[in-house]
Amino acid sequence: AKRTYRSIVFKIEEKQKQVVVEHVGEPAETYEQFTEKLPAHECRYAIFDFDFLTPEGVQKSRIFFIAWSPDTSRVRSKMIYASSKDRFKRELDG
C-alpha cells in the first residue's frame, strides 16, 4: 500500500516448502532492470508497480502480479508454481 518498492521477486524454496523474497527493486528501478532479475530457466512470482500516462496525459500506476514460468524450467517446478499461484495471490496484501 505504501509503494516502498518498485518490484518484488518471490521464490519457492522446495525443500523448506515456503515462499521467500529473492529480490526487492528500489523505486527508481525500470521495467527492463526488473526483467533482468527474472531467471531464464527457473520459475518465480513477482509484483511490479508500473507507472504510465493515459492518452489524456494523466499519470497512473498499476500493480501487476506476474507468474514467471519459462518453457525451459523444470516440469516439477512449473507444476509447483502453477498449483500454488492462487493461494499465493490470496495472501498478498492489496
C-alpha positions in Angstrom: 0.0 0.0 0.0 2.9 2.4 0.7 4.7 1.5 -2.5 8.1 1.5 -1.0 9.4 -0.8 -3.7 9.1 -0.9 -7.5 9.2 -4.7 -7.6 9.4 -7.8 -5.5 10.5 -11.2 -6.8 9.5 -14.3 -4.8 11.0 -17.8 -5.0 9.5 -21.1 -3.7 12.1 -23.0 -1.6 11.0 -26.5 -2.4 12.9 -28.2 0.5 11.6 -25.8 3.1 8.2 -25.6 1.5 8.0 -21.8 1.8 8.0 -18.7 -0.3 10.9 -16.3 0.2 11.7 -12.8 -1.1 14.6 -13.1 -3.6 14.8 -9.5 -4.9 13.4 -6.2 -4.0 13.5 -3.3 -6.5 14.1 0.3 -5.5 11.5 2.9 -6.5 13.8 4.2 -9.4 14.1 0.7 -10.9 12.9 0.4 -14.5 10.9 -2.4 -16.1 14.0 -3.5 -18.0 16.0 -3.8 -14.8 13.2 -5.7 -13.2 13.0 -8.3 -16.1 16.8 -8.8 -15.9 16.2 -10.2 -12.3 13.9 -13.0 -13.6 16.0 -16.2 -14.2 15.9 -17.6 -17.7 15.4 -21.3 -16.6 13.5 -21.0 -13.3 10.0 -20.1 -12.2 9.2 -17.1 -9.9 6.3 -15.0 -8.7 6.8 -11.2 -9.0 5.0 -8.0 -8.3 5.7 -4.9 -10.4 4.4 -1.3 -9.8 4.0 0.1 -13.3 3.7 3.8 -13.9 2.2 5.1 -17.2 0.5 8.0 -18.9 -3.1 7.7 -20.2 -3.9 9.1 -23.6 -5.3 12.1 -21.8 -1.9 12.7 -20.2 -2.9 11.6 -16.7 -0.2 9.8 -14.6 -1.5 6.4 -13.4 0.0 3.4 -11.7 -1.0 -0.3 -11.7 0.4 -3.1 -9.7 0.9 -6.3 -11.6 1.2 -9.9 -10.3 3.4 -12.0 -12.6 3.7 -15.8 -12.6 7.0 -16.3 -14.4 7.3 -19.8 -15.8 9.7 -20.1 -18.8 9.4 -23.0 -21.2 12.9 -24.1 -20.2 12.2 -24.5 -16.5 11.8 -28.0 -14.9 8.3 -29.6 -15.2 8.1 -30.2 -11.5 8.9 -26.5 -10.8 6.2 -25.4 -13.2 3.7 -27.7 -11.5 4.5 -26.4 -8.1 4.2 -22.7 -9.1 1.0 -23.3 -11.1 -0.7 -25.2 -8.2 0.3 -22.6 -5.5 -0.4 -19.5 -7.6 -4.0 -18.8 -6.4 -3.2 -19.4 -2.8 -0.2 -17.1 -3.0 -2.2 -14.3 -4.7 -4.8 -14.5 -1.9 -2.1 -14.0 0.7 -0.9 -10.7 -0.8 -2.0 -7.5 0.9 -3.9 -5.4 -1.6 
